[in-house]
C-alpha cells in the first residue's frame, strides 16, 4: 500500500495549497453561494411583474370583467388603459407593456349572445419568449371566463382542456434550475481547478520535483483528481442542501445516486481539465482553454434550450458533452425518482468520456514530461 500513502501525501499537498491561501478559500465557497442565490432568481423564464396594456373599444361588461381578471393575475402587476389605437405603437416601442389586448366595439354584446367575440392580442416581438408566455396567460384567463359564462347561461362550453404537469405540477421554475445548477457549478469549479493544476506546477517549476519523486504520472493525476473531488463534493452538497431546504425543491430519488453519479461526472470533467492542462504551458492558457470548453458545453447541455430542438447533426455532437448527460441524471433523480438502472445506463457515456479523456491526458502528460 506504499502507492496509496504516496497518493494521499499528494492529496494533502494539493488541499493545503488550495486551502492555505485565504483568497483561494473564498474562491471555493463564495462563488457557489452567490450562484445558488442568484441563479434561481435571475435565470428564469417565468413571466411575472409585467405591465399589460388594454384598449377597450367596447365598454361592456365582458371586456371590463376580463380587464379586472388580467389585473389580478400574478403575471401582470399593472394594467394600463389606452384611450385610442394610436397609443399602441408608442406603448410597445418604449417597452412600457409586454402586450396589448384590444377589445372590439361589439365584444361584450357578442359574448353575451354566445357568438364568437374576437379579441386582438399584440405582442412585443423583441421579447418573444416572455411575450408568448404572457399570451398564454391571457388565453387561459379568457378561456376560463367564457367557460364560466357558458355554464351560467346553461350552454356547455365549446371546449375544455384539463392540463396536468407531471413531476412539476405548478411549473415551479426553481425545480428546474436548482438540479441543473449542480451540474453547472461542478462544471465550472472542476474544470478550472483541474485545468490549472498541472499548468500551475509547470509554471512554478515544481512539476519536475514531482516527476523525480516516487510518484508516477498516473499517481500524480489520481492525487490531484481526488483533491479537487473533495472540493467539488463540498460544493455539490451546498447546492443540494440549498435546493432542498431553502428553495424547497423535492428530492424524489436517492441522494446516494446523486453523489455516485456526481463522482462519475467529476471524473469525466477531470479528464477534460487535465487534457487542457497537459497541452497548456501556463495557467493563463489553461484558464482560457477551460473557459473555451465551458461556454459551449453549457449551451449545448439542454440547460437553456432542449437538445431535441437543435439540428440533428448538433444533437449528435452533444453526445460527447458530459454536461448534457449529467443534467439528465440529476434532474431525473430529483424530480422523477428514477431507478438505479436508468442512472447506470445514463452514466455509461460519462464513463466512456472519463476513460477517453483521462487516457489521452496521461499519454500527453507522459510525452511532455519525458
C-alpha positions as CSV (number, residue, x, y, z in Angstrom):
1,X,0.0,0.0,0.0
2,X,3.0,2.3,-0.5
3,X,1.4,3.7,-3.6
4,X,-1.7,4.7,-1.6
5,X,0.4,6.5,1.0
6,X,2.2,8.4,-1.7
7,X,-1.1,9.5,-3.4
8,X,-2.6,10.6,0.0
9,X,0.5,12.7,0.6
10,X,0.0,14.4,-2.7
11,X,-3.7,14.9,-1.9
12,X,-2.8,16.6,1.4
13,X,-0.3,18.8,-0.5
14,X,-2.9,19.8,-3.1
15,X,-5.5,20.6,-0.4
16,X,-3.0,22.6,1.6
17,X,-2.1,24.7,-1.5
18,X,-5.8,25.2,-2.3
19,X,-7.0,26.0,1.2
20,X,-4.0,27.6,2.8
21,X,-4.5,30.9,0.9
22,X,-7.5,32.9,2.2
23,X,-8.2,34.1,-1.3
24,X,-8.4,30.5,-2.5
25,X,-10.7,29.6,0.3
26,X,-13.0,32.4,-0.7
27,X,-13.0,31.3,-4.3
28,X,-14.1,27.8,-3.2
29,X,-17.0,29.0,-1.1
30,X,-18.2,32.5,-2.2
31,X,-18.9,31.8,-5.9
32,X,-21.0,28.8,-5.0
33,X,-23.1,30.7,-2.5
34,X,-23.6,33.6,-5.0
35,X,-24.7,31.3,-7.8
36,X,-27.1,29.4,-5.5
37,X,-28.6,32.7,-4.5
38,X,-28.7,34.5,-7.9
39,X,-29.3,31.7,-10.4
40,X,-32.8,30.7,-9.3
41,X,-33.8,34.3,-9.1
42,X,-32.2,35.7,-12.3
43,X,-32.1,32.7,-14.7
44,X,-35.8,32.2,-15.0
45,X,-38.2,32.1,-18.0
46,X,-41.2,32.9,-15.8
47,X,-43.3,35.9,-16.7
48,X,-44.0,38.0,-13.5
49,X,-44.3,41.6,-12.6
50,X,-45.0,42.7,-16.2
51,X,-47.3,45.5,-17.5
52,X,-50.2,44.8,-19.7
53,X,-52.0,47.5,-21.9
54,X,-55.7,47.2,-22.6
55,X,-57.6,49.1,-25.3
56,X,-61.3,48.7,-24.9
57,X,-63.5,50.0,-27.7
58,X,-66.4,48.2,-26.2
59,X,-67.0,49.4,-22.6
60,X,-69.3,46.5,-21.9
61,X,-69.4,44.0,-19.0
62,X,-67.4,41.3,-20.6
63,X,-64.4,43.5,-21.5
64,X,-64.5,45.1,-18.1
65,X,-64.6,41.8,-16.3
66,X,-61.7,40.4,-18.4
67,X,-59.6,43.5,-17.7
68,X,-60.1,43.1,-14.0
69,X,-59.1,39.4,-14.2
70,X,-55.9,40.4,-16.1
71,X,-55.1,42.9,-13.3
72,X,-55.5,40.2,-10.7
73,X,-53.1,37.7,-12.5
74,X,-49.7,37.3,-10.9
75,X,-48.1,37.7,-14.4
76,X,-49.2,41.4,-14.5
77,X,-48.7,43.8,-11.7
78,X,-50.0,46.8,-13.7
79,X,-52.7,47.2,-16.4
80,X,-52.6,50.4,-18.5
81,X,-55.8,51.6,-20.0
82,X,-55.4,53.1,-23.5
83,X,-57.8,55.6,-25.0
84,X,-57.1,55.1,-28.6
85,X,-55.4,52.8,-31.2
86,X,-52.7,55.5,-31.8
87,X,-51.2,54.8,-28.4
88,X,-50.5,51.1,-29.1
89,X,-47.3,51.7,-31.2
90,X,-45.8,54.0,-28.6
91,X,-46.5,51.7,-25.7
92,X,-44.8,48.8,-27.4
93,X,-41.9,50.8,-28.9
94,X,-41.0,52.2,-25.5
95,X,-41.4,48.7,-23.8
96,X,-44.0,50.1,-21.4
97,X,-46.0,46.9,-21.8
98,X,-45.2,43.4,-22.8
99,X,-48.5,43.0,-24.7
100,X,-51.6,45.0,-25.7
101,X,-55.1,43.5,-25.5
102,X,-57.7,45.1,-27.8
103,X,-61.4,44.6,-27.4
104,X,-63.6,45.3,-30.5
105,X,-66.7,47.5,-30.3
106,X,-69.2,44.6,-30.2
107,X,-67.1,42.3,-27.9
108,X,-69.5,42.3,-24.9
109,X,-72.6,42.0,-27.0
110,X,-71.3,39.0,-29.0
111,X,-70.0,37.4,-25.8
112,X,-73.4,37.7,-24.1
113,X,-75.2,36.3,-27.2
114,X,-72.8,33.3,-27.3
115,X,-71.3,34.4,-30.6
116,X,-67.6,34.4,-31.4
117,X,-66.2,37.6,-29.9
118,X,-62.8,38.4,-31.4
119,X,-60.1,39.9,-29.2
120,X,-56.8,41.1,-30.5
121,X,-53.5,40.5,-28.6
122,X,-50.5,42.4,-29.9
123,X,-47.1,41.2,-28.5
124,X,-43.7,42.7,-28.3
125,X,-41.6,40.5,-30.6
126,X,-38.3,41.7,-29.2
127,X,-39.2,39.7,-26.0
128,X,-40.5,36.8,-28.0
129,X,-40.3,34.1,-25.3
130,X,-41.7,36.2,-22.5
131,X,-44.5,37.7,-24.7
132,X,-45.5,34.2,-25.9
133,X,-45.8,33.1,-22.2
134,X,-47.8,36.2,-21.4
135,X,-50.1,35.5,-24.4
136,X,-50.8,32.0,-23.0
137,X,-51.8,33.5,-19.6
138,X,-54.2,35.9,-21.4
139,X,-55.6,33.0,-23.4
140,X,-56.1,30.9,-20.3
141,X,-57.9,33.7,-18.4
142,X,-60.1,34.4,-21.4
143,X,-61.0,30.7,-21.9
144,X,-61.9,30.3,-18.3
145,X,-64.1,33.3,-18.4
146,X,-66.0,32.2,-21.5
147,X,-66.4,28.7,-20.0
148,X,-68.0,30.2,-16.9
149,X,-70.3,32.3,-19.0
150,X,-71.4,29.3,-21.0
151,X,-72.2,27.3,-17.9
152,X,-74.1,30.2,-16.3
153,X,-76.2,30.5,-19.5
154,X,-77.0,26.8,-19.5
155,X,-74.8,26.1,-22.5
156,X,-72.0,23.6,-22.5
157,X,-68.5,25.1,-23.0
158,X,-67.3,25.0,-26.6
159,X,-64.3,23.0,-25.4
160,X,-62.4,22.4,-22.1
161,X,-58.8,21.3,-21.8
162,X,-57.5,20.0,-18.5
163,X,-53.8,20.2,-18.3
164,X,-51.7,18.4,-15.7
165,X,-47.9,18.7,-15.4
166,X,-46.2,15.5,-14.1
167,X,-43.2,15.9,-11.9
168,X,-43.7,19.7,-11.5
169,X,-47.4,20.3,-11.0
170,X,-47.2,24.0,-10.5
171,X,-44.4,24.6,-13.1
172,X,-42.1,25.9,-10.4
173,X,-39.1,27.1,-12.4
174,X,-36.7,26.7,-9.4
175,X,-37.4,23.0,-9.6
176,X,-35.8,23.1,-13.0
177,X,-33.0,25.5,-12.2
178,X,-31.6,24.0,-8.9
179,X,-30.9,20.4,-10.1
180,X,-29.3,21.8,-13.2
181,X,-27.2,24.1,-11.1
182,X,-25.5,21.1,-9.5
183,X,-24.1,20.3,-13.0
184,X,-23.3,23.9,-13.9
185,X,-21.3,24.7,-10.8
186,X,-19.4,21.4,-10.7
187,X,-18.5,22.0,-14.4
188,X,-17.0,25.4,-13.7
189,X,-15.2,24.5,-10.5
190,X,-13.9,21.1,-11.6
191,X,-12.7,22.2,-15.0
192,X,-10.9,25.3,-13.8
193,X,-9.3,23.7,-10.8
194,X,-8.1,20.6,-12.7
195,X,-7.0,22.7,-15.8
196,X,-4.9,25.0,-13.6
197,X,-3.4,22.1,-11.5
198,X,-0.6,20.8,-13.8
199,X,-0.1,24.2,-15.5
200,X,0.5,25.7,-12.1
201,X,3.1,23.1,-11.2
202,X,4.8,23.6,-14.6
203,X,4.7,27.4,-14.3
204,X,6.1,27.4,-10.7
205,X,8.8,24.8,-11.6
206,X,7.5,22.2,-9.1
207,X,6.4,19.7,-11.7
208,X,10.0,18.5,-12.2
209,X,10.2,17.8,-8.4
210,X,7.1,15.7,-8.6
211,X,8.4,13.8,-11.6
212,X,11.6,12.8,-9.8
213,X,9.7,11.7,-6.8
214,X,8.5,8.1,-6.4
215,X,5.1,9.2,-7.9
216,X,4.3,8.0,-11.4
217,X,2.3,10.3,-13.8
218,X,-0.8,8.3,-13.1
219,X,-0.4,8.6,-9.4
220,X,0.1,12.4,-9.7
221,X,-3.1,12.7,-11.7
222,X,-5.1,10.5,-9.2
223,X,-3.9,12.6,-6.3
224,X,-4.8,15.8,-8.0
225,X,-8.2,14.5,-9.1
226,X,-9.0,13.3,-5.5
227,X,-8.1,16.7,-4.0
228,X,-10.3,18.6,-6.4
229,X,-13.0,15.9,-6.0
230,X,-13.2,16.8,-2.3
231,X,-13.8,20.4,-3.1
232,X,-16.3,19.6,-5.8
233,X,-18.4,17.3,-3.5
234,X,-18.4,20.1,-0.8
235,X,-19.8,22.5,-3.4
236,X,-22.4,20.0,-4.6
237,X,-23.5,19.4,-1.0
238,X,-24.0,23.2,-0.6
239,X,-26.2,23.3,-3.7
240,X,-28.2,20.2,-2.8
241,X,-28.9,21.4,0.7
242,X,-29.9,24.9,-0.6
243,X,-32.2,23.3,-3.2
244,X,-34.0,21.1,-0.6
245,X,-34.2,23.3,2.5
246,X,-34.1,26.8,1.1
247,X,-35.9,26.6,-2.2
248,X,-37.9,23.5,-1.2
249,X,-37.3,21.5,-4.3
250,X,-38.5,18.0,-3.6
251,X,-35.9,15.3,-3.7
252,X,-37.9,12.4,-5.1
253,X,-35.0,10.0,-5.7
254,X,-31.9,8.7,-3.9
255,X,-29.3,11.1,-2.5
256,X,-26.8,8.3,-2.8
257,X,-27.4,8.1,-6.5
258,X,-26.8,11.8,-6.9
259,X,-23.4,11.6,-5.2
260,X,-22.4,8.4,-7.0
261,X,-23.3,9.9,-10.4
262,X,-21.6,13.2,-9.4
263,X,-18.3,11.3,-8.8
264,X,-18.5,9.7,-12.3
265,X,-19.4,13.1,-13.8
266,X,-16.5,14.7,-11.9
267,X,-14.1,12.1,-13.4
268,X,-15.3,13.0,-16.9
269,X,-14.7,16.7,-16.2
270,X,-11.3,16.0,-14.6
271,X,-10.3,14.1,-17.8
272,X,-11.2,17.2,-19.9
273,X,-9.5,19.5,-17.4
274,X,-6.3,17.5,-17.3
275,X,-6.3,17.2,-21.1
276,X,-6.4,21.0,-21.3
277,X,-3.7,21.3,-18.6
278,X,-1.5,18.9,-20.3
279,X,-1.3,20.8,-23.5
280,X,-1.0,24.3,-21.9
281,X,2.3,25.8,-20.7
282,X,0.9,28.5,-18.4
283,X,-2.1,29.0,-16.0
284,X,-3.4,31.7,-18.2
285,X,-3.5,29.4,-21.2
286,X,-5.2,26.7,-19.1
287,X,-7.8,29.1,-17.8
288,X,-8.7,30.3,-21.3
289,X,-8.8,26.7,-22.5
290,X,-11.2,25.7,-19.7
291,X,-13.4,28.8,-20.4
292,X,-13.4,27.9,-24.2
293,X,-14.9,24.5,-23.2
294,X,-17.3,25.6,-20.5
295,X,-19.4,28.0,-22.5
296,X,-20.2,25.7,-25.5
297,X,-20.7,22.7,-23.1
298,X,-23.3,24.6,-21.0
299,X,-25.1,26.0,-24.1
300,X,-25.3,22.5,-25.7
301,X,-26.3,20.7,-22.5
302,X,-30.0,21.3,-22.7
303,X,-29.9,23.7,-19.7
304,X,-31.1,26.7,-21.6
305,X,-33.0,25.0,-24.5
306,X,-33.9,21.4,-25.1
307,X,-31.4,19.3,-27.1
308,X,-34.2,18.0,-29.1
309,X,-34.8,21.5,-30.6
310,X,-31.2,21.5,-32.1
311,X,-30.3,20.4,-35.6
312,X,-29.7,16.7,-35.9
313,X,-26.0,17.0,-36.5
314,X,-25.7,19.2,-33.4
315,X,-27.7,16.7,-31.3
316,X,-25.2,14.0,-32.3
317,X,-22.3,16.3,-31.4
318,X,-23.6,16.8,-27.9
319,X,-23.2,13.1,-27.2
320,X,-19.6,13.8,-26.2
321,X,-20.7,16.6,-23.9
322,X,-20.6,15.3,-20.3
323,X,-22.8,18.2,-19.0
324,X,-25.7,17.0,-21.2
325,X,-25.7,13.6,-19.7
326,X,-25.3,14.6,-16.1
327,X,-28.1,17.2,-16.2
328,X,-30.5,14.5,-17.4
329,X,-29.4,12.2,-14.5
330,X,-29.6,14.8,-11.7
331,X,-32.9,16.2,-12.8
332,X,-34.4,12.8,-13.2
333,X,-33.3,11.8,-9.7
334,X,-34.6,15.0,-8.2
335,X,-38.0,15.1,-9.9
336,X,-38.8,11.6,-11.2
337,X,-37.3,9.1,-8.7
338,X,-35.7,7.1,-11.5
339,X,-34.3,3.6,-10.9
340,X,-30.7,2.7,-10.4
341,X,-30.8,1.0,-13.8
342,X,-31.7,4.3,-15.5
343,X,-28.9,6.1,-13.8
344,X,-26.4,3.4,-14.7
345,X,-27.5,3.5,-18.4
346,X,-27.3,7.3,-18.4
347,X,-23.9,7.2,-16.8
348,X,-22.3,5.0,-19.5
349,X,-21.4,8.0,-21.7
350,X,-19.8,9.7,-18.7
351,X,-17.7,6.6,-18.1
352,X,-16.6,6.5,-21.7
353,X,-15.8,10.2,-21.7
354,X,-13.8,9.9,-18.5
355,X,-11.9,6.9,-19.7
356,X,-11.1,8.5,-23.1
357,X,-10.0,12.0,-21.8
358,X,-8.0,10.7,-18.9
359,X,-6.2,8.2,-21.1
360,X,-5.3,10.9,-23.6
361,X,-4.3,13.3,-20.8
362,X,-1.9,10.7,-19.3
363,X,-0.4,10.0,-22.7
364,X,0.2,13.7,-23.4
365,X,1.5,14.2,-19.9
366,X,4.0,11.4,-20.2
367,X,5.3,12.6,-23.6
368,X,5.7,16.2,-22.4
369,X,7.3,15.1,-19.2
370,X,9.6,12.5,-20.8
